[in-house]
Amino acid sequence: MKLKGTLLALGVCFAVAVDAATLSGPVTGGTRGAPFAAAEVAHLGYVTEEYFLAGEATAYELSEGEHTPDGAWQTRPGADKASFKTRILVVRPEDPATFNGTVVVFWLNVTAGFELGSASGEALRGYAWVGVSAQKIGIHGFPQNPQGLKAWDAERYGSLDHPGDAYSYDIFTQAASAVGPERDAEGLDPMAGLPVERLIAAGASQSAARLRTYINGVHHLTGLFDGYLPFIDFGRVVPFAADLAARRGRANASIRADLDVPVIVVNSETEVMSYYGVRELDSPRFRLWEVPGTSHVSVPRPAEPTEGGSNWMSYSPVYNASIRHLHRWIKDGVAPPKMPRVEVKPATPRPAVVRDEHGNALGGIRLPDIEVPTASHSGFGTRREGSRFGFLYGTATDFDADQLAALYPDSKHYLDAWNAALERSIEQGMVLPEDATAMRAQAAAWATRLDAQKPGDDAAP
């Protein structure tokens, strides 16, 4: 047993022991010959290794009261323990000199019935990234048509076992402990001796709900993480004992105001209305960033104009920036900027996003494609036949030739305005200079349509 910190929580000084799980690996073999969802990162100077983690996990429960909307819950570890064996996917710099001391510990998302999440963008610029198989579905899959790790490669993952999502919070804690500053680096070390100084917990969508539950109900007991980054976060929390399929008892709750570490929430337009009722005020420990025009899931921009197709605007540049800002907030005490929220009009029967003459949302973090628009964007899609996730893709309708000509006489006018908007985003800290080059190239490639298409044309060549 390892004791992690002594914390002041709810006016009581106490400490909670964190179990030390047993590590094995790096894992090799299997019919696939590689870890599930491992991205190719060697050309970026990164090493990818997989480890198994086995031990006993504890569930959590409310000690009194309820899961209140303010997130200030009173909780405790449960009495029961359960055995588990899971995996962590470690992506770390090969050269220790390039490591900045921060590990992003990522709660892998299992909504689809298999795990989603990989190291990319800012996470591969000096950080280490660790994906954690924290939930049962990720390992075992859904009972019908299972697509979890065991089904994907039974030879490699057949020994893994998860007792249920009630134990996911402690499993996530133990996985983070295995790569954290106080790990036993003398034994098997997944970080290969890297001097880890701080841990950031990140999670998207369904995993953001789990992370929000962790922040409100577990962090004050363990104090393991130095900061949190829930993103595309609907503001929801789940009862501790609920599994993925359970809908009953789910509710929305703010991040508790007495949290002692910083949090940045990055949301697309898709989450704005669900989150609206629990919007927190920015504070010395909290930022909420909302990116209008973007959707929960985005697709590449089609070669041809579309009407009501899936949204192609992405919140990813702001998410990348949030990692760097949170790293600096923790390391150097440099607080991130406070940004406007998407404008919402309270209305009956429900509030609504306020839109401009082009149908695009007002307010929020205005990336160049919303500030210098060529399409109407919405974060709210429609359900599709055969898929319950269609609403997450939003919609985009390209302006026709007459609309474009009225706004931008030619590609030069468009690109001058677009690049000026990009520079403003960089100055605001919402786009990193490292991401700007690719964004400029995409805008320039699209702008050739403006010189080829004339007013009255129905479609670009």
Number of C-alpha atoms within 10 A of each C-alpha: 8 12 13 17 15 15 18 14 17 11 7 8 9 13 17 17 14 20 19 21 20 15 21 15 14 15 17 13 12 15 10 13 12 16 22 18 14 17 13 12 16 12 7 11 14 20 16 21 20 22 20 21 23 22 17 19 26 19 21 22 18 16 12 10 10 13 24 15 17 15 23 22 23 19 19 17 18 13 9 11 14 14 13 20 22 25 25 26 26 25 28 28 26 17 12 15 9 13 19 19 18 23 28 26 28 28 28 25 25 24 17 15 22 23 25 17 17 17 24 13 15 19 19 18 17 20 24 27 25 29 29 26 28 31 29 25 27 26 28 22 22 19 9 7 9 17 20 23 25 19 17 20 19 15 14 21 24 15 11 18 17 23 16 18 20 21 28 28 25 23 29 24 25 24 27 25 22 23 25 24 19 14 18 14 17 8 8 17 18 25 22 14 13 22 15 19 14 19 25 23 25 25 25 25 21 24 25 27 25 26 30 27 25 22 26 26 25 23 21 25 23 20 20 23 20 21 24 25 26 28 29 27 27 25 28 22 27 24 20 20 14 16 17 17 9 11 11 9 10 14 15 22 26 22 23 18 15 13 18 17 17 21 28 23 23 24 28 30 24 27 24 26 19 14 19 18 14 18 16 18 12 15 13 12 17 20 23 20 24 28 33 32 35 31 31 27 22 19 14 10 16 11 9 10 18 18 13 16 18 28 30 20 29 21 25 18 20 22 27 20 22 26 21 17 20 24 25 14 19 19 15 9 11 12 17 21 13 14 18 15 18 25 17 17 12 12 9 7 6 8 13 15 19 15 18 9 7 14 14 21 25 20 18 19 23 23 26 20 19 23 18 20 19 21 25 22 29 27 28 24 22 15 14 10 8 7 8 10 16 17 19 20 25 28 27 28 18 19 17 21 19 15 15 21 18 10 14 19 13 19 18 15 13 22 18 13 15 22 18 15 19 24 15 16 21 17 12 15 17 25 23 20 15 13 16 17 10 11 16 15 11 12 17 17 9 14 19 14 18 20 13 11 19 18 14 11 11 12 15 16 10
